[in-house]
Amino acid sequence: MIDRDGYRPNVGIIICNAKNDVFWGKRIKEHSWQFPQGGIKSGETPEQAMYRELAEEVGLLPQHVRILGRTKDWLRYDVPQHWVKREWRGSYKGQKQIWFLLRLVGRDSDVSLRASDHPEFDAWRWHSYWVPLESVIEFKREVYRQALNELALYLNKGNNK
């Protein structure tokens, strides 16, 4: 599902714990770290897609988290052309994302990277909120910066301290 401007609708997910550290996942068989993210299927709302991706990639269910906030507008990034599938070239530019900030209200042990048949991550850790953007693939860095900046104001909302 690509919009008329060439962007695929997507969600990004920042999960924080009670200390405001964030879930940082290592891409399977790679040395890059990122937040969970995934496409919005036809007929899904961004929130429905977020919960589906959260379960698929991290193994967390709605009762394990609380939504603290979301980005007001879509954040976009372009994918380098050499990464785009041949059949999509010319029509696909990249992703447009709604980002969610979630508070983990469950336990660390609720996280399961093997919750789906196609795992995205092979390791994870808690990291300070201002993650090192140099460890994020270059073309996504600006969107990460925008999402972290916009969502930071929700950090102390719903803190279980």
C-alpha positions as CSV (number, residue, x, y, z in Angstrom):
1,M,0.0,0.0,0.0
2,I,1.9,3.0,-1.3
3,D,0.3,6.5,-1.3
4,R,0.3,8.7,-4.4
5,D,3.5,10.4,-3.3
6,G,5.4,7.1,-3.1
7,Y,5.4,6.6,0.6
8,R,4.3,3.4,2.4
9,P,2.3,4.0,5.6
10,N,4.1,2.7,8.7
11,V,4.3,2.9,12.5
12,G,7.4,3.4,14.7
13,I,7.3,2.4,18.3
14,I,9.4,3.7,21.2
15,I,8.9,1.7,24.4
16,C,10.1,3.1,27.6
17,N,10.4,1.6,31.1
18,A,9.8,3.3,34.4
19,K,13.3,4.9,34.3
20,N,12.5,6.4,30.8
21,D,15.1,4.1,29.2
22,V,14.0,2.9,25.8
23,F,13.8,-0.6,24.1
24,W,16.7,-0.8,21.6
25,G,16.6,-3.8,19.3
26,K,19.4,-5.3,17.3
27,R,18.4,-6.2,13.7
28,I,18.7,-9.9,13.2
29,K,22.2,-10.9,11.8
30,E,23.2,-7.2,11.5
31,H,25.1,-4.7,13.6
32,S,22.4,-2.0,13.4
33,W,20.0,-1.1,16.3
34,Q,16.6,0.4,15.9
35,F,13.1,0.8,17.4
36,P,10.3,-1.6,16.3
37,Q,8.5,-0.5,13.2
38,G,6.2,-1.9,10.5
39,G,3.7,-1.3,7.8
40,I,0.1,-0.4,8.2
41,K,-2.1,-2.9,6.4
42,S,-5.1,-1.9,4.4
43,G,-8.0,-1.1,6.7
44,E,-5.9,-0.8,9.8
45,T,-5.6,2.3,11.9
46,P,-2.1,3.4,13.0
47,E,-2.9,2.2,16.5
48,Q,-4.1,-1.2,15.4
49,A,-0.9,-1.6,13.3
50,M,1.2,-0.5,16.3
51,Y,-0.3,-3.2,18.5
52,R,0.1,-5.9,15.8
53,E,3.7,-4.9,15.2
54,L,4.4,-4.7,18.9
55,A,3.2,-8.3,19.3
56,E,5.0,-9.6,16.2
57,E,8.4,-8.0,16.8
58,V,8.6,-7.7,20.6
59,G,6.0,-10.1,21.9
60,L,4.2,-7.5,24.0
61,L,0.4,-7.4,24.2
62,P,-1.8,-4.3,24.8
63,Q,-2.0,-5.1,28.6
64,H,1.8,-4.9,28.8
65,V,2.0,-1.2,27.7
66,R,0.2,2.1,28.0
67,I,0.2,4.7,25.1
68,L,1.8,7.9,26.4
69,G,1.7,9.8,23.1
70,R,2.0,9.8,19.3
71,T,3.4,12.1,16.7
72,K,0.8,14.6,15.4
73,D,1.7,14.2,11.7
74,W,3.5,11.7,9.5
75,L,7.3,11.7,9.5
76,R,8.9,10.6,6.2
77,Y,12.1,9.2,5.1
78,D,13.4,8.2,1.7
79,V,14.9,4.8,1.0
80,P,18.0,4.8,-1.2
81,Q,17.1,3.6,-4.7
82,H,19.5,0.7,-4.5
83,W,17.5,-0.7,-1.6
84,V,14.2,-0.5,-3.4
85,K,12.9,-3.7,-5.1
86,R,13.1,-3.5,-8.8
87,E,9.3,-3.7,-9.3
88,W,8.8,-0.8,-7.0
89,R,11.3,1.6,-8.6
90,G,9.8,4.7,-9.9
91,S,6.7,4.4,-7.6
92,Y,8.2,3.9,-4.2
93,K,10.2,6.6,-2.4
94,G,10.1,5.5,1.3
95,Q,8.1,5.3,4.4
96,K,5.7,7.7,6.2
97,Q,5.4,7.0,9.8
98,I,3.2,7.7,12.8
99,W,5.4,7.2,15.9
100,F,4.0,6.0,19.3
101,L,5.6,6.4,22.7
102,L,4.6,3.5,25.0
103,R,5.3,2.9,28.7
104,L,6.0,-0.8,29.6
105,V,3.7,-1.6,32.5
106,G,4.5,-5.3,32.3
107,R,7.9,-6.9,33.1
108,D,11.1,-7.2,31.0
109,S,10.4,-11.0,30.9
110,D,7.2,-10.2,28.9
111,V,9.4,-9.3,25.9
112,S,9.8,-12.1,23.5
113,L,11.8,-11.6,20.3
114,R,10.6,-15.0,19.0
115,A,6.9,-14.2,19.2
116,S,6.5,-14.5,15.4
117,D,7.9,-16.9,12.7
118,H,9.9,-14.0,11.2
119,P,11.8,-12.3,14.0
120,E,13.2,-8.8,13.4
121,F,15.6,-8.7,16.3
122,D,18.1,-11.1,17.8
123,A,19.0,-9.0,20.9
124,W,17.6,-6.1,22.8
125,R,18.6,-3.8,25.7
126,W,17.4,-0.8,27.6
127,H,19.1,2.4,26.5
128,S,18.9,6.0,27.6
129,Y,16.1,7.9,25.8
130,W,18.5,9.9,23.6
131,V,19.8,6.9,21.7
132,P,23.0,7.2,19.7
133,L,21.6,8.1,16.2
134,E,24.9,7.1,14.6
135,S,23.9,3.4,15.3
136,V,20.7,3.9,13.3
137,I,20.9,3.4,9.5
138,E,21.7,6.8,8.0
139,F,18.6,7.4,6.0
140,K,16.3,6.9,9.1
141,R,18.3,9.2,11.5
142,E,16.4,12.4,10.9
143,V,13.0,10.7,11.5
144,Y,14.4,9.2,14.7
145,R,15.5,12.6,15.8
146,Q,12.2,14.2,15.0
147,A,10.2,11.4,16.7
148,L,12.4,11.5,19.9
149,N,12.1,15.3,20.1
150,E,8.4,15.4,19.6
151,L,7.6,12.6,22.0
152,A,9.9,13.6,24.8
153,L,7.3,15.9,26.3
154,Y,5.2,12.8,27.1
155,L,8.0,11.0,29.0
156,N,6.8,11.8,32.5
157,K,3.1,11.1,31.7
158,G,1.9,7.9,33.3
159,N,5.2,7.1,35.0
160,N,4.8,4.3,37.5
161,K,7.4,5.7,40.0
